Amino acid sequence: MKEKVLLLSLLLMVAATTVFAAGNDKKDDDEPSKIEKVMSRLSIGGYGEAVYSYNMYSDKYTRYISPGNYKDEHHGRFDLPHVVIFLGYDFGNGWTMGSEIEFEHGGTESAVEIEEEEAGEYESEIERGGEVALEQFWIQKSFMPQLNVRVGHIVIPVGGTNQHHLPTEFFGVYRPEGENTIMPCTWHETGISVWGRAGDWRYEALLVPGLDSDRFSRMGWIHDGAGSPYEFKIGNAVAGAFRVDNFSIPGLRLSLSGYVGNSFSNTLSGNKDNSRYKGVKGTVVIGAFDFNYTGHNWIVRGNFDYGHLSDADAISRANSNMSQNSPSPHQAVAEAAIAGGVEAGYNIFAHIPKVAEKGQKFYVFGRYDYYDSMHESSTSIYEYCGRSRIAAGINYCPIKDIVVKGEYSIGLLKSPYNNEPAISVGIAYAGFFTR
């Protein structure tokens, strides 16, 4: 992984050197230089978050097994959840390129974690310590505003968070917990997308690889199914996704999105060939609704997501029987998962003209979430997978692209599990460095 990061850095240096050299080759002082022409077509931007959380609950791997032993524990965490660099280029004649390089949790470093499924055994992993990922890389041909074709590695716009995941697009210090738990987030796959906008409507339809049921789990449902532990993404099954946005009412966006695809065949597992798994498809179906309202100094957002997995019991058995050396978490997975949330924030600086004139904003917000990754299951022993979460806090925006956040939140779990309160603060940016 370090070699890949070094190679990427070298490529960026070569590109910068080439552009600089081109800028010195001018025909005359009146004609724009090549570097000016290149920069006019180049888009550079990104977003990033730095966070500290003081969690007033235990981080022990057994806290859900024997909750009575962990009532008064706490822990703190510093984190860089996401730091992303965006590079785009307009080749002309409707051809464009876009890419996002994401440094997640600080980049690529080896880390040690405690495995819940292996009696607290310490295990060294690269992925958990941070990662560098190519989150987007696509080539697009735009025929007209109503018709654009994008091919490559693209974001799957299912749910509100996947489509609007920049830190300036949600109030919490972290991304909304419900969608971020039961679905991949940010969900990105290699495939093809057709999208466009006509009047007050925007649409997008996609064909992408199916999910990998080996990596489904009880606390994350299909969350890890989009990733791949291999140097390639298995393509035995193809899935479809869509999103439709409506902007008919000023200040209001209403959106529907969905996904359908098989997952059981999209693995490398050899034990799935025997007769007891005949006919098992593991079809994942997701339906989602989300909205955003901005007006009268208010921002109000919300989402509701429901997902169904066919053959969940068979997948649970198959995963539990996999080799201990496999990348599967070896956990039961639910037939259905659910997530819903709503947040509202009011800009109190709107009533202070001198501050408002400078473009500064100060939102006081509240948020409520409910989610359950084991919403419908043949077992009821994992009730800690369903919870409510209440949060309140502030967002201070000194300028458009910068936000300072603070919030108090509490996860409300069913008895006998302990509630999970936390205080989090963070600073983030999101914007373009070129215009």
FISE-106989 format. One record per residue (C-alpha): residue number from 1; x, y, z. Coordinates in steps of 0.2 Angstrom, whole numbers, plus 5000, padded with zeros to 4 digits. Example, Ala and Ser with C-alpha at 12.3 -4.5 7.8 and 13.67 -1.06 7.14 Angstrom:
2
+-----+------+------+------+
|  nr |   xx |   yy |   zz |
+-----+------+------+------+
|   1 | 5062 | 4978 | 5039 |
|   2 | 5068 | 4995 | 5036 |
+-----+------+------+------+
! end
This chain:
435
+-----+------+------+------+
|  nr |   xx |   yy |   zz |
+-----+------+------+------+
|   1 | 5000 | 5000 | 5000 |
|   2 | 5014 | 5012 | 5004 |
|   3 | 5021 | 5009 | 4986 |
|   4 | 5005 | 5014 | 4979 |
|   5 | 5005 | 5030 | 4989 |
|   6 | 5022 | 5034 | 4983 |
|   7 | 5018 | 5030 | 4965 |
|   8 | 5002 | 5041 | 4966 |
|   9 | 5013 | 5055 | 4974 |
|  10 | 5026 | 5054 | 4959 |
|  11 | 5012 | 5054 | 4946 |
|  12 | 5005 | 5070 | 4954 |
|  13 | 5023 | 5078 | 4954 |
|  14 | 5025 | 5073 | 4936 |
|  15 | 5009 | 5081 | 4931 |
|  16 | 5013 | 5097 | 4940 |
|  17 | 5030 | 5098 | 4932 |
|  18 | 5022 | 5095 | 4915 |
|  19 | 5009 | 5109 | 4918 |
|  20 | 5023 | 5121 | 4924 |
|  21 | 5034 | 5117 | 4909 |
|  22 | 5019 | 5120 | 4898 |
|  23 | 5016 | 5137 | 4906 |
|  24 | 5034 | 5143 | 4901 |
|  25 | 5030 | 5140 | 4882 |
|  26 | 5021 | 5156 | 4877 |
|  27 | 5019 | 5162 | 4859 |
|  28 | 5018 | 5180 | 4864 |
|  29 | 5013 | 5191 | 4879 |
|  30 | 4995 | 5194 | 4873 |
|  31 | 4991 | 5175 | 4870 |
|  32 | 4986 | 5165 | 4886 |
|  33 | 4999 | 5153 | 4891 |
|  34 | 4997 | 5135 | 4890 |
|  35 | 4997 | 5134 | 4909 |
|  36 | 4982 | 5146 | 4909 |
|  37 | 4973 | 5136 | 4897 |
|  38 | 4976 | 5120 | 4907 |
|  39 | 4971 | 5128 | 4923 |
|  40 | 4955 | 5135 | 4916 |
|  41 | 4950 | 5117 | 4912 |
|  42 | 4957 | 5109 | 4928 |
|  43 | 4946 | 5108 | 4944 |
|  44 | 4955 | 5105 | 4961 |
|  45 | 4945 | 5103 | 4977 |
|  46 | 4941 | 5092 | 4992 |
|  47 | 4935 | 5091 | 5009 |
|  48 | 4942 | 5085 | 5026 |
|  49 | 4937 | 5083 | 5044 |
|  50 | 4947 | 5083 | 5061 |
|  51 | 4937 | 5076 | 5076 |
|  52 | 4939 | 5073 | 5094 |
|  53 | 4926 | 5063 | 5104 |
|  54 | 4924 | 5059 | 5123 |
|  55 | 4913 | 5044 | 5124 |
|  56 | 4905 | 5041 | 5141 |
|  57 | 4904 | 5022 | 5138 |
|  58 | 4915 | 5007 | 5137 |
|  59 | 4925 | 5002 | 5121 |
|  60 | 4927 | 4984 | 5127 |
|  61 | 4923 | 4971 | 5115 |
|  62 | 4912 | 4962 | 5128 |
|  63 | 4902 | 4977 | 5132 |
|  64 | 4886 | 4970 | 5124 |
|  65 | 4890 | 4952 | 5131 |
|  66 | 4890 | 4957 | 5149 |
|  67 | 4884 | 4975 | 5150 |
|  68 | 4883 | 4976 | 5169 |
|  69 | 4902 | 4976 | 5170 |
|  70 | 4904 | 4992 | 5160 |
|  71 | 4892 | 5005 | 5167 |
|  72 | 4905 | 5018 | 5172 |
|  73 | 4918 | 5017 | 5159 |
|  74 | 4923 | 5030 | 5146 |
|  75 | 4936 | 5033 | 5133 |
|  76 | 4942 | 5047 | 5121 |
|  77 | 4947 | 5047 | 5102 |
|  78 | 4955 | 5058 | 5090 |
|  79 | 4952 | 5055 | 5072 |
|  80 | 4953 | 5061 | 5054 |
|  81 | 4938 | 5052 | 5047 |
|  82 | 4940 | 5058 | 5029 |
|  83 | 4952 | 5069 | 5020 |
|  84 | 4948 | 5069 | 5001 |
|  85 | 4957 | 5077 | 4986 |
|  86 | 4946 | 5080 | 4970 |
|  87 | 4954 | 5082 | 4953 |
|  88 | 4944 | 5085 | 4938 |
|  89 | 4947 | 5090 | 4920 |
|  90 | 4937 | 5096 | 4905 |
|  91 | 4944 | 5089 | 4889 |
|  92 | 4931 | 5099 | 4878 |
|  93 | 4917 | 5093 | 4867 |
|  94 | 4908 | 5086 | 4882 |
|  95 | 4921 | 5075 | 4888 |
|  96 | 4926 | 5077 | 4907 |
|  97 | 4936 | 5067 | 4920 |
|  98 | 4933 | 5067 | 4939 |
|  99 | 4943 | 5058 | 4953 |
| 100 | 4943 | 5058 | 4972 |
| 101 | 4957 | 5051 | 4982 |
| 102 | 4952 | 5048 | 5000 |
| 103 | 4963 | 5047 | 5015 |
| 104 | 4952 | 5039 | 5028 |
| 105 | 4957 | 5039 | 5047 |
| 106 | 4974 | 5046 | 5043 |
| 107 | 4980 | 5036 | 5028 |
| 108 | 4989 | 5019 | 5027 |
| 109 | 4996 | 5013 | 5043 |
| 110 | 4996 | 4996 | 5052 |
| 111 | 4985 | 4995 | 5067 |
| 112 | 4981 | 4982 | 5080 |
| 113 | 4962 | 4979 | 5085 |
| 114 | 4953 | 4967 | 5096 |
| 115 | 4943 | 4954 | 5087 |
| 116 | 4925 | 4953 | 5095 |
| 117 | 4923 | 4936 | 5086 |
| 118 | 4939 | 4928 | 5092 |
| 119 | 4938 | 4930 | 5111 |
| 120 | 4947 | 4947 | 5112 |
| 121 | 4962 | 4941 | 5102 |
| 122 | 4973 | 4955 | 5096 |
| 123 | 4975 | 4955 | 5077 |
| 124 | 4986 | 4966 | 5066 |
| 125 | 4976 | 4974 | 5052 |
| 126 | 4980 | 4987 | 5038 |
| 127 | 4962 | 4992 | 5034 |
| 128 | 4957 | 4997 | 5051 |
| 129 | 4972 | 5009 | 5054 |
| 130 | 4968 | 5020 | 5039 |
| 131 | 4967 | 5018 | 5021 |
| 132 | 4970 | 5027 | 5005 |
| 133 | 4956 | 5024 | 4992 |
| 134 | 4952 | 5029 | 4975 |
| 135 | 4934 | 5034 | 4979 |
| 136 | 4930 | 5040 | 4962 |
| 137 | 4938 | 5039 | 4944 |
| 138 | 4926 | 5042 | 4930 |
| 139 | 4926 | 5048 | 4912 |
| 140 | 4910 | 5057 | 4907 |
| 141 | 4902 | 5061 | 4890 |
| 142 | 4889 | 5075 | 4891 |
| 143 | 4877 | 5076 | 4876 |
| 144 | 4865 | 5088 | 4884 |
| 145 | 4859 | 5093 | 4901 |
| 146 | 4846 | 5080 | 4900 |
| 147 | 4858 | 5066 | 4895 |
| 148 | 4876 | 5062 | 4902 |
| 149 | 4885 | 5045 | 4902 |
| 150 | 4898 | 5042 | 4916 |
| 151 | 4909 | 5026 | 4916 |
| 152 | 4922 | 5021 | 4929 |
| 153 | 4922 | 5021 | 4948 |
| 154 | 4907 | 5031 | 4954 |
| 155 | 4897 | 5035 | 4970 |
| 156 | 4881 | 5025 | 4972 |
| 157 | 4868 | 5038 | 4976 |
| 158 | 4857 | 5028 | 4987 |
| 159 | 4851 | 5037 | 5003 |
| 160 | 4854 | 5055 | 5008 |
| 161 | 4871 | 5052 | 5015 |
| 162 | 4879 | 5044 | 5000 |
| 163 | 4873 | 5058 | 4988 |
| 164 | 4877 | 5072 | 5001 |
| 165 | 4892 | 5066 | 5011 |
| 166 | 4902 | 5082 | 5012 |
| 167 | 4904 | 5088 | 5030 |
| 168 | 4895 | 5104 | 5026 |
| 169 | 4880 | 5094 | 5021 |
| 170 | 4876 | 5087 | 5038 |
| 171 | 4876 | 5095 | 5055 |
| 172 | 4883 | 5081 | 5066 |
| 173 | 4902 | 5080 | 5069 |
| 174 | 4901 | 5062 | 5061 |
| 175 | 4890 | 5057 | 5046 |
| 176 | 4872 | 5052 | 5051 |
| 177 | 4874 | 5036 | 5061 |
| 178 | 4859 | 5026 | 5054 |
| 179 | 4863 | 5026 | 5035 |
| 180 | 4882 | 5025 | 5039 |
| 181 | 4878 | 5009 | 5049 |
| 182 | 4867 | 4999 | 5038 |
| 183 | 4874 | 5004 | 5021 |
| 184 | 4891 | 5007 | 5013 |
| 185 | 4895 | 5025 | 5015 |
| 186 | 4902 | 5033 | 5005 |
| 187 | 4896 | 5019 | 4993 |
| 188 | 4907 | 5018 | 4977 |
| 189 | 4908 | 5005 | 4964 |
| 190 | 4915 | 5003 | 4946 |
| 191 | 4901 | 5003 | 4933 |
| 192 | 4891 | 5014 | 4922 |
| 193 | 4879 | 5029 | 4926 |
| 194 | 4867 | 5038 | 4915 |
| 195 | 4860 | 5054 | 4922 |
| 196 | 4853 | 5071 | 4918 |
| 197 | 4842 | 5086 | 4923 |
| 198 | 4827 | 5093 | 4915 |
| 199 | 4818 | 5107 | 4923 |
| 200 | 4814 | 5103 | 4941 |
| 201 | 4819 | 5085 | 4940 |
| 202 | 4835 | 5076 | 4941 |
| 203 | 4838 | 5057 | 4937 |
| 204 | 4852 | 5044 | 4938 |
| 205 | 4852 | 5026 | 4934 |
| 206 | 4867 | 5014 | 4937 |
| 207 | 4873 | 4997 | 4933 |
| 208 | 4886 | 4991 | 4945 |
| 209 | 4894 | 4975 | 4953 |
| 210 | 4883 | 4966 | 4966 |
| 211 | 4888 | 4965 | 4984 |
| 212 | 4898 | 4951 | 4992 |
| 213 | 4887 | 4942 | 5005 |
| 214 | 4903 | 4935 | 5014 |
| 215 | 4906 | 4952 | 5022 |
| 216 | 4888 | 4955 | 5028 |
| 217 | 4887 | 4956 | 5047 |
| 218 | 4874 | 4959 | 5061 |
| 219 | 4879 | 4976 | 5067 |
| 220 | 4883 | 4983 | 5049 |
| 221 | 4870 | 4973 | 5039 |
| 222 | 4877 | 4975 | 5021 |
| 223 | 4889 | 4989 | 5025 |
| 224 | 4905 | 4980 | 5021 |
| 225 | 4898 | 4970 | 5006 |
| 226 | 4904 | 4984 | 4994 |
| 227 | 4922 | 4982 | 4999 |
| 228 | 4933 | 4969 | 4992 |
| 229 | 4948 | 4961 | 5002 |
| 230 | 4955 | 4956 | 4985 |
| 231 | 4965 | 4966 | 4972 |
| 232 | 4949 | 4965 | 4961 |
| 233 | 4930 | 4967 | 4964 |
| 234 | 4921 | 4951 | 4960 |
| 235 | 4909 | 4953 | 4946 |
| 236 | 4898 | 4937 | 4946 |
| 237 | 4882 | 4947 | 4949 |
| 238 | 4877 | 4964 | 4942 |
| 239 | 4865 | 4976 | 4952 |
| 240 | 4855 | 4991 | 4947 |
| 241 | 4853 | 5007 | 4957 |
| 242 | 4843 | 5023 | 4954 |
| 243 | 4840 | 5041 | 4961 |
| 244 | 4827 | 5054 | 4957 |
| 245 | 4827 | 5071 | 4964 |
| 246 | 4813 | 5084 | 4963 |
| 247 | 4816 | 5103 | 4965 |
| 248 | 4798 | 5110 | 4961 |
| 249 | 4796 | 5119 | 4978 |
| 250 | 4808 | 5133 | 4981 |
| 251 | 4821 | 5128 | 4994 |
| 252 | 4815 | 5110 | 4995 |
| 253 | 4823 | 5094 | 4987 |
| 254 | 4813 | 5078 | 4988 |
| 255 | 4822 | 5062 | 4983 |
| 256 | 4819 | 5043 | 4980 |
| 257 | 4833 | 5031 | 4978 |
| 258 | 4834 | 5012 | 4977 |
| 259 | 4845 | 4997 | 4974 |
| 260 | 4843 | 4979 | 4969 |
| 261 | 4855 | 4965 | 4966 |
| 262 | 4860 | 4947 | 4971 |
| 263 | 4875 | 4944 | 4983 |
| 264 | 4877 | 4926 | 4987 |
| 265 | 4885 | 4922 | 4970 |
| 266 | 4897 | 4937 | 4971 |
| 267 | 4910 | 4928 | 4981 |
| 268 | 4925 | 4917 | 4980 |
| 269 | 4918 | 4904 | 4993 |
| 270 | 4920 | 4886 | 4988 |
| 271 | 4908 | 4879 | 5001 |
| 272 | 4893 | 4887 | 4992 |
| 273 | 4893 | 4874 | 4979 |
| 274 | 4885 | 4860 | 4989 |
| 275 | 4866 | 4856 | 4987 |
| 276 | 4860 | 4864 | 5003 |
| 277 | 4863 | 4881 | 4995 |
| 278 | 4855 | 4877 | 4979 |
| 279 | 4844 | 4892 | 4974 |
| 280 | 4851 | 4904 | 4987 |
| 281 | 4853 | 4921 | 4979 |
| 282 | 4854 | 4933 | 4993 |
| 283 | 4845 | 4947 | 4984 |
| 284 | 4847 | 4964 | 4992 |
| 285 | 4833 | 4977 | 4989 |
| 286 | 4834 | 4994 | 4996 |
| 287 | 4822 | 5009 | 4996 |
| 288 | 4826 | 5026 | 5002 |
| 289 | 4818 | 5043 | 5004 |
| 290 | 4827 | 5059 | 5009 |
| 291 | 4824 | 5077 | 5008 |
| 292 | 4832 | 5094 | 5012 |
| 293 | 4824 | 5111 | 5015 |
| 294 | 4833 | 5127 | 5016 |
| 295 | 4824 | 5143 | 5019 |
| 296 | 4819 | 5157 | 5032 |
| 297 | 4836 | 5154 | 5041 |
| 298 | 4832 | 5135 | 5043 |
| 299 | 4840 | 5120 | 5036 |
| 300 | 4830 | 5104 | 5039 |
| 301 | 4835 | 5087 | 5032 |
| 302 | 4828 | 5069 | 5034 |
| 303 | 4830 | 5051 | 5028 |
| 304 | 4821 | 5035 | 5029 |
| 305 | 4829 | 5019 | 5022 |
| 306 | 4822 | 5001 | 5022 |
| 307 | 4832 | 4986 | 5016 |
| 308 | 4828 | 4968 | 5013 |
| 309 | 4839 | 4953 | 5011 |
| 310 | 4832 | 4936 | 5004 |
| 311 | 4839 | 4920 | 5010 |
| 312 | 4847 | 4928 | 5026 |
| 313 | 4847 | 4912 | 5036 |
| 314 | 4856 | 4903 | 5023 |
| 315 | 4869 | 4917 | 5021 |
| 316 | 4871 | 4917 | 5040 |
| 317 | 4874 | 4898 | 5040 |
| 318 | 4886 | 4899 | 5026 |
| 319 | 4896 | 4913 | 5034 |
| 320 | 4897 | 4905 | 5051 |
| 321 | 4904 | 4889 | 5042 |
| 322 | 4918 | 4898 | 5032 |
| 323 | 4936 | 4896 | 5036 |
| 324 | 4943 | 4906 | 5050 |
| 325 | 4956 | 4913 | 5038 |
| 326 | 4942 | 4920 | 5027 |
| 327 | 4939 | 4939 | 5027 |
| 328 | 4921 | 4935 | 5033 |
| 329 | 4916 | 4942 | 5050 |
| 330 | 4907 | 4925 | 5052 |
| 331 | 4891 | 4933 | 5059 |
| 332 | 4872 | 4931 | 5057 |
| 333 | 4864 | 4944 | 5046 |
| 334 | 4846 | 4950 | 5046 |
| 335 | 4832 | 4948 | 5033 |
| 336 | 4829 | 4967 | 5035 |
| 337 | 4837 | 4983 | 5041 |
| 338 | 4830 | 5000 | 5044 |
| 339 | 4836 | 5018 | 5047 |
| 340 | 4827 | 5034 | 5049 |
| 341 | 4833 | 5052 | 5055 |
| 342 | 4828 | 5070 | 5054 |
| 343 | 4839 | 5085 | 5059 |
| 344 | 4835 | 5104 | 5060 |
| 345 | 4846 | 5119 | 5062 |
| 346 | 4842 | 5137 | 5064 |
| 347 | 4855 | 5151 | 5059 |
| 348 | 4854 | 5163 | 5074 |
| 349 | 4867 | 5175 | 5066 |
| 350 | 4854 | 5180 | 5053 |
| 351 | 4847 | 5192 | 5067 |
| 352 | 4864 | 5200 | 5069 |
| 353 | 4866 | 5211 | 5053 |
| 354 | 4884 | 5215 | 5055 |
| 355 | 4889 | 5197 | 5056 |
| 356 | 4877 | 5191 | 5043 |
| 357 | 4884 | 5204 | 5030 |
| 358 | 4901 | 5195 | 5032 |
| 359 | 4893 | 5178 | 5027 |
| 360 | 4895 | 5170 | 5044 |
| 361 | 4882 | 5158 | 5050 |
| 362 | 4879 | 5150 | 5067 |
| 363 | 4867 | 5135 | 5067 |
| 364 | 4860 | 5128 | 5083 |
| 365 | 4853 | 5110 | 5078 |
| 366 | 4845 | 5095 | 5085 |
| 367 | 4844 | 5077 | 5077 |
| 368 | 4835 | 5061 | 5080 |
| 369 | 4839 | 5044 | 5073 |
| 370 | 4833 | 5027 | 5074 |
| 371 | 4841 | 5012 | 5066 |
| 372 | 4841 | 4993 | 5068 |
| 373 | 4853 | 4982 | 5058 |
| 374 | 4844 | 4967 | 5064 |
| 375 | 4826 | 4974 | 5061 |
| 376 | 4819 | 4957 | 5055 |
| 377 | 4829 | 4941 | 5060 |
| 378 | 4826 | 4924 | 5065 |
| 379 | 4836 | 4927 | 5082 |
| 380 | 4832 | 4940 | 5095 |
| 381 | 4848 | 4940 | 5105 |
| 382 | 4856 | 4955 | 5096 |
| 383 | 4844 | 4968 | 5102 |
| 384 | 4859 | 4980 | 5105 |
| 385 | 4859 | 4982 | 5086 |
| 386 | 4843 | 4993 | 5087 |
| 387 | 4844 | 5010 | 5095 |
| 388 | 4838 | 5028 | 5095 |
| 389 | 4851 | 5042 | 5095 |
| 390 | 4847 | 5060 | 5100 |
| 391 | 4860 | 5074 | 5097 |
| 392 | 4861 | 5093 | 5099 |
| 393 | 4874 | 5105 | 5095 |
| 394 | 4881 | 5120 | 5085 |
| 395 | 4889 | 5123 | 5068 |
| 396 | 4899 | 5139 | 5066 |
| 397 | 4903 | 5144 | 5048 |
| 398 | 4916 | 5159 | 5048 |
| 399 | 4916 | 5157 | 5029 |
| 400 | 4906 | 5147 | 5016 |
| 401 | 4918 | 5132 | 5015 |
| 402 | 4923 | 5130 | 5034 |
| 403 | 4913 | 5124 | 5048 |
| 404 | 4917 | 5121 | 5066 |
| 405 | 4906 | 5108 | 5075 |
| 406 | 4901 | 5103 | 5092 |
| 407 | 4888 | 5091 | 5098 |
| 408 | 4882 | 5081 | 5113 |
| 409 | 4874 | 5064 | 5108 |
| 410 | 4867 | 5049 | 5117 |
| 411 | 4863 | 5032 | 5110 |
| 412 | 4848 | 5025 | 5119 |
| 413 | 4848 | 5006 | 5119 |
| 414 | 4836 | 4993 | 5126 |
| 415 | 4838 | 4986 | 5143 |
| 416 | 4850 | 4978 | 5149 |
| 417 | 4862 | 4987 | 5138 |
| 418 | 4870 | 5003 | 5143 |
| 419 | 4866 | 5020 | 5134 |
| 420 | 4881 | 5028 | 5125 |
| 421 | 4883 | 5047 | 5128 |
| 422 | 4897 | 5056 | 5119 |
| 423 | 4903 | 5074 | 5117 |
| 424 | 4911 | 5077 | 5100 |
| 425 | 4920 | 5092 | 5092 |
| 426 | 4927 | 5095 | 5075 |
| 427 | 4932 | 5106 | 5061 |
| 428 | 4930 | 5103 | 5043 |
| 429 | 4931 | 5111 | 5026 |
| 430 | 4923 | 5107 | 5009 |
| 431 | 4926 | 5117 | 4993 |
| 432 | 4936 | 5120 | 4977 |
| 433 | 4953 | 5128 | 4976 |
| 434 | 4951 | 5133 | 4958 |
| 435 | 4937 | 5143 | 4950 |
+-----+------+------+------+
! end
